[in-house]
């Protein structure tokens, strides 16, 4: 006679939870205020935090602010739906502030001839969903670019100007990025 015991059910539940796929990298597509794609920022979990590989086109030239914001929605044209900078530890704004910085504060990027390429490190962040400083929170997070440079000190956002680009960081987007990595010809070979 087969009996399913309470312990069997708990074991299966724990085993299933352990088998859940952990997200370690994703592509975040960035859009301007008109809804045009500017390219992607590759986000990946590293031992020292989260790395962001920026490869964008169609930006204004100059030094531009870039930050992680607290909500995973990018409603154009102002991107106010992204909320404030991601700041789970309630610190002051600015990489230069002695009491800062927000977890979402990042170094500025430079755009020349409309193109920006940079590798940034966010040491206070993670892609591990169960952590307080995770980018993959239930409500998501987003990456926002501004039309001016962040001065690294001024509250609450570094006097960095208007929001000109935004990309959503959500588990849904992470799953979509993961599916893009398997090319159709690779799938046929399996």
ABEGO torsion letter per residue (X at the ends): XBBBBAAAAAAAAAAAAAABBBBABBBBBBBBAAGBBAEBBBBBBBAAEBBBBBBBBGBBBEBBBBBBBABABBBOAAGAAAEBBBBAAGBBBEAABAAOBBAABBBBBBBBGGBBBBBBBBAABBABAABAABABBAAEBBBBBBABBBAGABOAAGGAEBBABBBBBBAAAAAAAAAAABBAAAAAAX
